[in-house]
Amino acid sequence: MFENFSLEIAIAYFNRYFIKSESLKNYKTIIFEAIEAFYLGYEHISIMSLFPVFEGGLRNLLVKFCDGDSTNTSTNKFEQEIRKLIITWGRQQLPNFDWHPGKGYDIETEVDFFTHLNPQCDVINSTRSFFKNVIYKRTEGINEGSFNRHLTLHLLNQDFNEPSNFVRIFLALTHLTFAESLMNNNVPFLWEGIDDNDRRIASFISRSGDVIFGMRRKEISKLGLNLY
């Protein structure tokens, strides 16, 4: 996964999606610093810093587009509100239908109906599944698996610095902007590619990485610090 994810792609997402997103724009500095940190060799910092950004962005998305709770930190309530987002978008696609499976009597049936009917609902539901079954999955006292918010932020598992985990949490942010793009025309719905400005910013970070990363670990080792 990591090998197919370039710095230029990360910057393109930052420039064209994250800073235009009502859900994520307030966290633009954290996101940019996380990108820099990752490509400068600070995997722990970069990965850990994006977990609260994901939660804050998800909360903002749900508050703005489906009347979510602005103070929510509950996993169960987040999952319920993501279902509500699916239903809200799905019903907008069927404005002239008085009835459809699940409407008014079974939320899971209605979510399943829209997931099969509408590709955008399908993507949002995959985000719900990822949220529920991976990143916010209840660990039940088992400290295994490196990509889990609870295990990472409580340092119950310290092997979360696998580079592909940065890509995973970064791509989780893109799922938030995808959902927002359905309701906010300022956020592109389709991938717009990489432009020259993205390449210039990526080149700046890459050059910094060559200098800092190249000498940093050597100097740390010479100083007798056994960190890596």
N, C-alpha and C positions, 0 to 999 in steps of 0.2 A: 504493500500500500504506500509506504513512505517513498519508495523509489519512483512512483508515478505521480508524486505530488511535488511540484516545483515551487520555488520561492516566488516566481512570477505569477503563478496561479493564485497564491495566497494574497499577493498585493492587488491583483485584479479584483478578487472578491472584496477586499477591504475598500478599495476605491469606488467600486461601482455598486456594491450591495450594502456593506455594513454601515458606512457613514451616511447612507441615504435612508437607512431603516429607522423608523420611529422606535422600534424595539431595542436596537443595538447602538444607535448613534451616541448615546450618552456614555458608552463604554469604549469609544473609539481609541482613546489613549491606551487603555489597558490592552486592547486587542493588538494595537500596533506594537506595543512594547513586548507582548507575548510572541509575536512574529519575529521581532528582532532577537529576543532572548533565545528562541529556539534555534535560529540560524547562526547564533553566536556560540552555541554549544551549551546553553543553560536549560536542559530539558526539564528538570524538576520544576523550575520556576514557571516556565512557559506553559506546561501542561496544567499545573495546579491552578494558575491564575485564570484559566478559561472556564473552569467549573462554575464559579459564581457568576461569571458573565453569561453562561448558558442559562442559569436559573433566573437571573435578572431579566435577560432578554425574553425568555419564555413568559415570565410574569407580565412584562410590559405588553407583549403580543396579546395575551389573553385579556388583559384589562382593556386594551384599546379596541379590540375587534370582537370580543364576545362577552363584555361586561364581567370580566374576572375580578378577583379579589386582589387589590393592590398591596395587601399585607400578607398574602399567603406564603407559607413556607412548607406546607403539608404536601407530601408526595401524592397521597390519595386525592387531594383536592386538585392538584395540578393535572392528574390523569383524568379526572372528571371534567375539568374545563377544556382539555384537549378534545375529549369526546364532544363537548358542546360546540367547539369550533368546527369539527367535522360536520355536525348536524346543521349548524348555521350556514355553512357554505353549501352543503348538499341541498338544503331546502330552497336556497336562492336559485338553484338550477331547475327547480320544479315549481315555479310560482303558480301554475294553473291546476295543480293536482290537489284535490281535497284529501286524498288518502294515499299512503304508500306504506310498505312493510315497516312495522315498528312504531309508526307515528302515534304518539300519545299513549303507548302502552308498553313499549320495551325498547330502551335506549340501545342495548347491544345489538338487537335486530336491526334497528334503524342505522346504526353505524356500519354494520355489516352490509346492509343494502347500498348505502352510499359509497362504501369502499369498492364494491363491485361495479357500481354504476358509473362512477366519476373518477377519472385518473388523478385529479387533484386531491380528492378525499382519500384516495389510496395512498398517496405520498404522505399526507398528514397522518394517516393511521399508522403508517410505517414508523413515523416519528414517535407516535404514542407507544408503539410496541417497543421501540428502542429505549424510550424513556423508562417504561415500566419494567422491561425484562433485562435491561443491561445497565444503563448508567445510574438508575435509581432503584435497582433491584434490591430487595431486602436480603441482607447477607446471612441473617439467622445465626450469627456467631461464627460463621465460617470465613476466615480471613484468606480467601483464595480468589484469584482473578484480579488482574491489575487495572482493569478499566471499570471502575465503579466509584461514584462520588463519595459514598460513605467510607469505603476503604482508603481512598486517597486522602481526603481532607482530614480524616482522623488518624492518618498514618498507621492504619492497621496492616496495610500492605505497602512496603516501601519500594516495590519493583515497578512502579507505575511510569518510570521514565523511559520506557520503550518508545522510540521515535514514532512508531505508527499510532501511538495513543494521542500524540499531538494532532495528527491528521484526523483521527476519529472525533475528537472534541471540536476541532475546527469545522469539520463537515457537519457536525450537529448544529453549529451556528448557521450554516447555509440552509438547513432545513427550516429554521425560523424565518429567514428572509424569503424562502420560497412561499411559505404560508402567507407572509405579509404581502408579497407581490400580488396576490389575488385580490387584495383590498386596498393597496397603496400603489398608485401608478408611478410614484417616484422610484420604486424598487423594480428593476427589470425582472420580467418573468423568465426570459431565456438567457442563456450564457452569451455574453457579448464579446468574449475573447480578451486577449491581452494587447494593450497598446504601448506606444513608446514611453509614455510616462510611467506605466507600470514597470517597464524594463529598467528605466533610469533609477527608480526607487529600489528595485530589487538589486541592481548593480551596486548601489551605495551600501546596502546591507551586506551583500556578498563580499565586497572589498573590506568592510569592517571586520567581517567574520574571518577572512583570510589572515588579517593582522592579529586580531585579538585571540581567536581560537588557536591559531597556529602556534603562538608563543605561550598562551596562558597555562595550558596543562603541563608544558615542559617546565615552566618557572615554578608552578605549584609543586611539582615533583622534586625539583631542586631544593625547595624550601622545606622539604621533609614532610609535606602534608599528603598523606595517603588517602585521597578522596575518590580516585577512579580506578 
